[in-house]
Amino acid sequence: MYSLNLETKEKKQLTNVIGGAFMPDVSENGELTYSGYTSTGYKILYIKNEVQKVVSSTASYVWRKNPPLDITKPNGDIDEFDIASLKNFNDYETPEYAETKYSGAFSSLTVFPFIRFDNYNTQNSFWQRIKPGLYVASNDMLNRYSIFAGAAINAKWERDLFLIFEFKNKLPLISLIGLKPELSAELYSVSRKADIDVLFGPDTVNGNVSYDQIIPTEVTYNLLEFDLAARHQIINRYNDLELRFIFSRYTATIGSFIIETDGDPILYPTSDDTYFIGRDFRLSYNFEALMPTRDTDINPVGMEVDFVYDYEWNEFNDEGEYVIEDGLLIPKYNDYNFHRLLLDGSLYIPLWSDHTLTTRLAGGTILGPAVPDFFDFYIGGLIGFKAYPFYSLSGNEMTWLNLTYRFPLWRDIDYKMSFLYFDKIFLSFHFDYGDAWTGDFPSFSDFKKGAGAEIRLDMNSYYLFPTAVFFNASYGFDQFDKVVDQGVATYGKEWRFYGGILFGFDIVNSKSGFTNPNRLR
């Protein structure tokens, strides 16, 4: 560490230690504390003014009997140590050690509490959208196994649960031929609730439908998903291949309600309706070659390509029909077996003075006859066509082009405010062009267009945690209507805003997020 007199420009070296001195703090009278690395880990060290005066900048890589200043101290004097015991140590004579089987040791369980504002369910009140939770993580000391789990729940008992176990150790036989895949088992459980009306006794008069009874109740949508995956690098570290099997089950739980009759009222008990059972075999390939620069996270340079192939075989009660077996209503499933292809590539082109132009092109198709919109691609929202909401652009086929021009707005900010350190700010402008459809290819004139701007702020928290802040504003130039279950929704010719505080820009840089949306809607 050095000091610099801003008036005289005199520079003075204050420390000369092995391992480095970090995070200094100077008192009013010039005494210094800093974080220094020792053989037993990081320590907070204190240097008085008189000690600073004897630091020599010329004594680099010089052996000292009593580091750091050659000053003899009772607890640090090497001459008082029995060095002969080390010089004459006989390693042929060892104690009788008891043999024990080696067992792996896990790190202590790390817990991260959080509070999330979840506005996915638009029926929820402000307080019901506040969802507290926690993440827990632990891993084997040799990084062979790891556990990562999370749980969040709100006042309506809407839950978000997941558990991920990763295995990175050698496998019998497979490791003998040079293969060492990373395996994972993942479990997800998600629920959302909605208020609905149960309709009885429909009667149509002059095209108008009326009902004898409209009974309000609550329905809970539950998603249960289990994934098995194996990942491995192929050819070199730039190419990753993943095999994944996904099993999912979607259930709607209808709350109990009372049906009024001419006689005694009838209590209809709580019932479950499993309307979807899905199975998906996925093969995905990723090529990533990004130039290692100080701005890779905020403004990458290089190339990325993702190719995803899915074969899905699903049972889906899309028509809401049931059969009676042994007095029970059993869903009448339709089989939807199909192949799905997705190609998503980005080229990050350097221009001048850290300016870049990004070209991203994505296209996807479901082979064979059309399938229900439950299986659609979705290209809108934060990770795609930002000018339109996530569910607004969907179809069995899709294509999307994005052009982004990004440049530094302020570099080397070098400003600290409380626990935050500000590093740099980048600004970008983007243009989007694309659409999603089912059936015949639409006219290019029907493709949607949008544009926007995004600002990214790169920081650090507590000198340790990367902190990324972004804000995006996008505008859709084309207005269109889409028929949904609740009626007709109008999209376009409006501004949409996105923002976030993350550990990095991974989400806004994410790729291939067009499939497997949360279908609890």
N, C-alpha and C positions, 0 to 999 in steps of 0.2 A: 504494500500500500504506500501511496505517496501523498504528500501535501503540496498544495500550490498556493502561493501568495498572489492574490489577484492584482495587487498593486505593483509589487516588484517582479512578478513572474518567476520568483525563485521556487524551484521544485526540490523537494527533499524526500528521501526514502525513509519510511517509518518502520518497516518490517523486513526481515530477511529470514524466512522460515521455510521448512520443507513441508510441502502439502498445500500451501496457499493460505491466504488470510481473506476473509469474506465479511460482508455486511458491517463495515466499520461505523462507529458512532463516537463523536468527539465531544468532550465536555467543554465548558466555557474556558477552563484554564489549560486546555490542550491535552488532557489525559485521554487515552484511547482504549476502547473496548472493541473486540471483534470476534468473529466466529472462526476458530482454527481447527483444522483436522489433525487428530493425533492417532496413536496406535489403538486407542480405545474409543474412537469415534469423535464427533464434533464436540468442542468445548468452547465456553465463553472465556476469552482471555483478556487480561487487563495489563496495560503498559503505562507506567508513570512517565512523566516528562524526562526524568534523569536516565531512564532506561532507553528512551528513544534516541538520546544523544550519542549512545555508543554503537548504534546500528551502522554497519559499514556496507555500502553498496558494492564494494569491490570484492567482498568475500563470498562470491558465488561458488557453489559446489566445493567448498573447503571443509574437510573433516574436522569436526569439533568434538572434543572429549565431553564437553558439557553444553550441548546446544540449548538455546540458540546463540548465546552471547559469550561462551567460554568462561562463564562465571561459575566457580565451584559452589555447589549447593549440597547440603547433607544428604538429601534424598535423591540427588541426581548425579552424584560423583561416581564415575565409572571406576575410579581407582580403588574405591572402597568395596567394589564387587569382587567376589571370588571368581575371577575370570579363568583360573586354572581348572576349575571344575568343568567348564565347558570345553577347554582345550584338550583335556585328558579324558573326556567322556567315552566310555566303552559301550558301544551300542550292541555288542555281542551278548552282553549280560542284561537281560530284560526281566522285569517281574513276571510272575505267572498271571497273565491276564485271563479273565473268564470270557470265553467266546459267547457272543450274543449275536442274534440275527439282526441285520440292519433293517430298520423300518423308517419309512418316510415321515417327515415332520411337516405339519402345516403351520403357516403363519397364523398369528392371532386373528380372530375375526374382526374385520374392519366394518364399521357401521356408519352409513351416511344418511342422516335424516334429511328430509326435504318437504317442502310445501309446494304443490302444483295447482295452478289455476286451470281447470279443465272445462272448456266450454263446448265440448263435443255434443253434449245433450242440451239442446236449446230450451227444453222445458224446465231445466233446473234453475233455481233462484241463485242469487249471487253467492250466498253461503254454501249452497249445495255444490257449487262449482269449485270450491276450495277443497283440495284433495291432499291431505297429509300422507306421508309414507316414509319408507326408508329403503336403502340399498345395503346389502351385506355382501362381503367378498372375502375370500381366503384362497391361498394357493400353496402348493407344495414348495418347499425351499429350493428344490431343483427345477422348478417350473415344469413338472411333469403332469400335475393335476391342478385344476382350479375350479372354484365354485363362485358363481355370481348369481344373486337373487334379488328380487325387489317386490315390494308390496305397497299399494296405495289404495285408500278407501275414503269415500266421502260420507256425508250425513245420511244419504239415501242407501248406503251400503253397496254402491256401485264400486266394483273392485277392478284392480289391475294387478295381476300376480304373474311372476315368471321365475323360473329356475333354470340355470344353464350350468351344466357340468362339462368340462373339457378335459380330454385325455391326450397328452402329448408324449407319452412314453413309448418305448419300443414294443412292437407286437411280435409274438412268437411266429417263426417261419418267415413272415413278410419282411421283417427287418434284415434277414439274411440275404435278400436280393436287393438291398439298398433302398427299400421303401419305408418311410416313416410318416404315415398320414396323421393328421391331427383330427381326432374324433370328438364329437360333441353330442350331448343329449339335451334337448330343450323342451320345457313344458310351459305352456301359457294358459292362463285362465282369466277371461275378461267378461264383465257383465255391464249392461246398461238397462235402465228402466224407462218406461214410457206409460203415460196415461192413455187408455183407449176406451172406445165405446163398443159394447157387444150389442149387436142388432138382432131383434127377433120380430117375426111376423111381417115380412115385407109385403107391401101392397102398392101396385102401380096403377095410377089413374092419370090419363092424358100425358103419359111419359114421365110423370113425377112419382118418385118412390117415397112411400111413408112406411113407418114401422110401428108395430104395436107397443114395443118396449125398446128403449135405449138405456142400457145399463152400464154405467161407468165402472171400470176396474183398472188394474195395473198389470202390465206384462213385463217380464224380465227376460232380456235376451242374453244368453250365455254362450260364450265361445270357449271351447276346450281344444287345444292344439298340442300335438306332440311331434317333435322333429328329431330325426337322426341324421347326422351329417359326417362326411369324411372329406378333408381338404388336404391337398398335396401340391407342392410346387413341381412343375414339369419343365424340362429343358434348362431353365435358369430361374433366378429369383423374380424375374419380371412376369412370369406366367403362373397362374394359379388355376387349379381344377378342383371343383367341388361336386360331390354326389350327395344328394339329400332326399330323404323320404319324409313326407309331411302327411300326418293324419289329423283331420279336423272334424269337429262335431258341433253343430249349431242347434241350440234348443231354445224354444220360447216357453216360458213358464207363465201361465195365465192365472192371476189371482182368483180367489173364490168370490162369488157374488150370489145374490138372491134373485130368483125369478118369481115374479108375482103371477099367481094363477087365480082362477075363480075360487079354489079351495085354499088349502094351506100353502104358503109360499115354499118354494123348493130351493134348497141350498146347493149350489153347484160348487164342488170342491176345487181346490187348486189342482191344475193339471199341467203336464209337460208335453210339449210337441217338438220332437226332434225332426226338424224340417230339412236338414242337410247333413250328409255324411260324406266327407271328401278324402280322397287319397291322391297324392301327387308325387311322382318320381321326377326329380329335377337334376339336370346336368348343367352346370354353369362354368364358363371359362372367363377369366379376367386377365387382361394384359395391361400392365401399368408401368410406364417408363417416364418418370418425372425427373427433371433435372434437380439435383440437390442444391437448393439455394436457401437463403435466409427468408425468402418469401414463399416457399413452397406451399405452406398451409393457407395463406391468404390470397396468393396470386400465382398458381402453379404454371410451370412451363414444361411441355412434353406431350404425352399422348396416353389415352386410356381407351380401352375397348372392353365391352361386356357382351357376351353371347349367352343366352339362357334358353334351354330346351326343357319343356315340361310335357310329361304325359300324365293326364289326369283321368281318373275313373271315379265318378261321383254318383251318389244317389241323392236326388233333390226333389222335394215335393213342391214344385213350383206352381202347380195348379190347385193346391189346397184340397186335394181329394183324399178320402179315408175309406177304409174297409173295416167292418166289424168282425173281430175274431175273439171268441170266448167272452163276448160282452164288452170288449175294449175297442176303442178307435185306434186303428193302426194306419200310419201315413202310407199313402200310395206313391211310392217313389218312381221317378223317371230316371233312367240311366243316361248320363252325359259323359261319354268317353271321347277324348279328343287330344290332339297334339297342339302345343302352343310354342311359338318362336318369338324371340325378342333379340334385337341387335341395338346396342347403344354405344356410340363412340364419340369421343371428344378429342379435339386437337387444340392444344394451347400454344399459340404461335407468339414468340417474342418479337417485339417491334423495336422500340428505342427507349432508352432511359427507364427501364423496368415497366414499360407499357406492353400490354399483351392483347391479342385478339383470340377469343375462344370460339370455335365452331363445334357445335354439338348436334348430332343427327341421330334420331332414334326412330325405330320402326318395329311394329309387332303385328302378328297375325295369329288367328286361331284357324287351323286347317280343317277343311270339311264343311259341313252344313252349319248354319248359324245356330248358336246356343243362347240361352237366356242372358239378359244383361247382368245377372248375378255374377257371371264369369268375365265381365268386360275388362279391357284395359282402361286405366284412368290416367290422363296426362296433365290435368290441371293441378293447381295448388303450389305449395312452397317448393317442392322438389322437381317441379316440371314447368308447365305453362302458367306462370304466376299471375297473368292478367285475368284468369278465370278460376273459379273455385274447383276443388278437387273432383267432385262428382259431376261437374257440368259437362265435361268432355269425356265421353266414354263410348266404347264400342268394341266389337270383335276384332276390328282392325284399327291401327293408328299409325300416324307418322307425325314427326315434330322436328322442326329446325330452330336452333337458338344461336344467335350471334351476340357475343358480349365483348365490349371494349372496356378494359380495366387499366387504371393508372394510379400511381401514388399521389395522394393529395397532400400528405405531410409525413415525412420520414424522420426518424431519429428524434422523436418528440422528447424523449428522455426527461419525463416529468413524473414525479411521484406525488400522489395524493392519498394520504392515509395508507391503506394496505394495497393500493392499486399503483402499478407502474405502467405508464402509457408509452407505447413504442411507435406505432405507425397507423396511418389511416389511408385506405384505398377507396376510390370511387369508381363505379362502373355504370355503363349504359348498355341496355340489352334490347334486342328485337326478337320476337317469336312469331313463328308461322307454322300452322299445323291443324290437324283435326283428328277425330276418332269417329268411326262409323261401323255399321253392320249392314252387310249386303253389298250392293254395287258401289264401285269407287265414285266418290262425289266429284263434282267439278272443282277445279283449283280455285275458282272464284268463290266457292263456298268455304274454303279454308279460313280459319280464324287468324286474326293478326293482333298482336299486342306489343307493347314496349314499356320500358320502365327504367328505373335507376336504383342502384344499391350502394350503400356506404358500409364499409367494414372497418372496425376498430380493433386492433390487436394490442392486448395488454397482458400483464401478469399480476396474479394476486399472491400476496404474502411471499414474494420472491420465488415462488415455487410452482404455482398452478397456472397453466396457460388459460387465458380468459379472452374469449372472442365475442364481440358484440356486433350485430348487424341490423340494418333496417332497410327494407325494400318497399318501394312504391311502384305499382304497375297498373297500366290502363289497357282495357280491351277495346279495340276499335270496332268490333262487330257485335251487334246485339241479336240475340236469338232466343226462342222459347223452347223449353223442354218439358214434355209431359212426365210428371212424377205421380207417385201414389196419391199425394195430397192435392194434386191439381196441376197447374202449369207454372213453371218457374222461368223467370226472365233473367238472362245473363248478358253481360257486356255493357259497353259505354258507361263504365263506372271505374273508380279507382279502388284498388285492393292493396292493403298494407300488411306487411309481415315484419316481425322483429324477433330477436332472441338473444340470450346470453348463454354461451356454451363454453366447453373446454377448447373447442376448435370449430372450424367451418365445415366439419364433415357432413352435417345434415344438408346445408345449402349446396354443398359440392356433391352430394350423394347421387348415385346412378342406379338405374334399373329398379326404381321404386314404383313401377307402373302396374304391377300385378300383386295379387293377394292383399287387397285393401281390407280394412276392417269392415266386414259385411253385416255388422250388427246395425241395421238401419231399416 
